[in-house]
Amino acid sequence: MIPIRLRIAGFLSYREPVEIDFTGFDLACISGHNGAGKSSLLDAITWALFGQARRRDDALVNLQSKAAEVSLIFQYEDSIYKVVRALPRGKTGILEFQRLETDKAGVTASYRRLPEDARWRPLTERTLRETQACIEETLRLDYDTFVNASFFLQGKADQFTTQTPNKRKDVLGSILGLEVWEQYRARTSDRRKALEEDLALTDRRIAEIDQELGESDSRKQRLGQLEAELAQLSKARKAQADALESIRRAAASLEQQKKLVETLGDALGRSRTQLTSLRNRLADREALRSADAGLVGRAADIEAAYTGWRKTVRELEEWDKSASAFREHDKERAPLLEKIAGEKARLAEEQRGLLKRKQEVQDQQPVVAAVQAEIGSSQQQLAALEARVEQRAGLIEKSNQARETHVRLLAENDGLKAEMMEMSERIEALQSASGPTCPLCGQELSPQHRESTLRQLQGEGKEKGDRFRSNKALIDEAAAALKQVEAELLVLSSADVERLRCSTALAQANERLRQLREAEANWAAGGQTRLVELEALLVNEDYALEVRKKLAKVDTYLAGLGYDAAAHDRTRAAELEKRAADDEYRRLETARAALAPLENEIANLRSEIASREADVASQDAKYQDAQRALELDQQNAPDLNQAEQTLFELSENENRLNQEVGAARQKVTVLDELRERKRRYAEERDTVALNVSQHKALERAFGKDGVPALLIEQALPEIESRANELLDRLSDGMMSVRFMTQAGYKDKKREDLRETLEIQISDGAGLRDYEMYSGGEAFRVDFAIRLALSEVLAKRKGARLQTLVIDEGFGSQDVQGRQRLIEAINLVKADFAKILVITHLDELKDAFPNRIEVEKTPQGSEVRTI
């Protein structure tokens, strides 16, 4: 990965947007004071590529910013890519991945001059996780591998060499990515445990089969006993079945006898019902004969009443003819009367409306005076409220200015407080340091260095403290002013509402006054005159004159017909009262015709009743005889239900024994199947046991003393060879390194060797362990081994190590060591497309051909390329 252009905004100490163009140099120094934001540039690169830095949450967002955003354009192999990652505060992050569309042959030559109209092909996936996987697949590196291979981070260059010999193999395995073998071992262990569980299950099954096979003799004996009991029970069941059949035949005969009794009873019941029906019919005919005889006895009266009714009917018919002619002309009066009444109602309604308007106009006079007084009062109140609203607007503007000043000063003091706490921690760390190396910059901790650094830090701290206290006073003043203004605003808070209410009330009063005066003018213009006209028309009935003339003509014609409606009504009532005589006369005629046939029918019914009574007596005697015979036979009959229950119980027992015999026979039969199943289980057990043994061997092979140890053994010669090439340049041929992977035990009686990873260094004084060297010498070894590890790691991952970053690696070196380290960097720069060296030492700035200067300002970190 070769960086081309980096843009940062709102990220850590970089509040304002900062852009760095890496195309103008191959080797550069990133310089600046401690805390200026040099390492934040490296954090920006790793965060853009992998979403990881020193922190992974909202702490990455600058305190004065709403979001952190980093854009990185880089070249990898023959393509140019762009990654844009953003993190809005408190929200989910955003990630975009793109590739430049260009001629493949011209990428490596033209990446320094990206076209202005560059077209980027999106590689962003559906989710952030999938996009991150695409980036790592493209680079063939994850975060840990990338940092271990490309970055010599501050304070971590010796993370391999400073470990104990026993721990170095674990660290080396982690750097080389051998953790995957632990995953293999864990999966193999899980599979081995599952196989052992299968093996235990198979053993349990075989034991269960052996237990069943041991019951072979008892099962056969049990089968014989059950078969004997079943034969005896079957014989008893057959005998009970024969006896039950005889009982059922007797019961069938008894059932036939019972049906005969029921038939005789039914016939007797029907005969009795028919006899009762004949008796009821005779009573009805006798009652009807008596009624008809009564009507015939009153024949003279009925006939006289009938003659009178007929005379009244003829009189009513004459009146109906006169009424028809009268109604034909009388119906002309109704529409005329309706028109007269309608006109009168209309005039009366108009009169009521005018009277109501007259009363309203009279009632409005005192209201007009009251509304006029209300309008005058509202106008005065509105003028006063307008003045209060203008006063409140001025106070709001003053409040906004005071609040802006207060918020700005608070934000500035928050930043100053964080910077002062960080500076205090650095001063405390320097004051309490007792070792030979400065904890801040890694240089030799001499008294002069401690004093000058403390003076610089204390001076910067005092300057920030003075600004903080000055801002604090201004904050208090702004808070007091804001409190005063807000108190005044509270008093005037209701001015707008009161003004709106008063303005609305004034408009409503003006509108009401206009309506009152308009109503008074309308009444004077025409309503009063019309009211006088209506009163005269209604009193004199001087309306609908044409209709009244037509009504007079109709009334004159009807008077000439001589029709008397009252006499007509009396005749109609008399006819209705005498109409019953017609019905009674018709019943009289019917009774005269039916009297002789009723006498004959009554005689026949009496004869038939006598015959039926004799039949009922005979049927009753036969029924009683049959009932007594049935009761006697039922007392002597055997219990069919008990016999059936006995047979049912015997059958149930036989079925149960049949099932037991079948189960026992199955248990005997299954023995051969169990022997075959045991043979198959034994074969399966041998196979599983072999698999368990094989997985145990794989567990040992995948463990740290297996394949990972072999891979480390294979990697160490390559690392050692490359480290010695670099160390030879750094020490002018005076130093070399050797890795020892085995050593003897302190117990001399033991002949085997223990696993270790010791680092032995050879120099002009002989062969010594790494722990015996001073800080400057140890760092040269650290650098050589660390760079060798990076190259081997990148090679094993299938990636190209094209960029090298060294973060604060010069502090522990003396002047000669620094010079040799710079020379070594220049010697290996041909192996890299880009080398970045981070340092705070001013004397090293001119040792590099290019410099990126980082400076901390009140607006955040800023960058200049020199």
Buried (B, 14 or more C-beta within 10 A) or exposed (E): BBBBBBBBBBBBBBBBEBEBBBBEBBBBBBBBBBBBBBBBBBBBBBBBBBBBBBEEEEEBBBBBBEBBBBBBBBBBBEBBBBBBBBBBBEEEBBBBBBBBEBEEEEBBEEBEEBEEEEEBEEBBBEEBEEBBEBBBEBBBBBBBBBBBBBBBBBEBBBBBBBBEBEEBBBBBBBBBBBEEBBEBBEBBBEBBEEBBEBBEEBBEBBEEBEEBEEEEEEBBEBBEEBBEBBEEBBEBBEEBEEEBEEBEEBEEEBEEBBEBBBEBBEBBEEBBEBBEEBBEBBEEBEEBBEEBEEBEEEBEEBEEBBEEBEEBBEBBEEBEEBBEEBEEEBEBBEEBEEBBEEBBEEBEEBBEBBBEBBEEBEEBEEEBEEBEEBBEEBEEBBEEBBEBBEBBEEBEEBBEBBBEBBEBBBEBBEBBEEBBEEBEEBBEEBEEBEEEBBBBBBBBBEEEBBEEBBEEBEEBBEEBBEBBEEBBEBBEBBBEBBEBBBEBBEEBEEBBEBBEBBBEBBEEBBEBBEEBEEBBEEBEEEBEEEBEEBBEBBEEEEBBEEBBEEBEEBEEEBEEEEBBEEEBEEBBEBBEEBEEBEEBBEEBEEBEEBBEEBEEBBEEBEEBBEEBBEBBEEBBEEBEEBBEEBEEEEEEEEEBEEBBEBBEEBBEBBEEBBEBBEEBBEBBEEBEEBEEBBEEBEEBBEEBBEBBEEBBEBBEBBBBEBBBBEBBEEBBEBBBEBBBBBBBBBBEEEBBBBBEBEEEEEEEEEEEEEBBBBBBBBBEEEEEEBEEBEBBBBBBBBBBBBBBBBBBBBBBBEBBBBBBBBBBBBBBBBEEBBEBBBBBBBBBBEEBBBBBBBBBBEEBBEBBEBBBBBEBEEEBBBBEBE
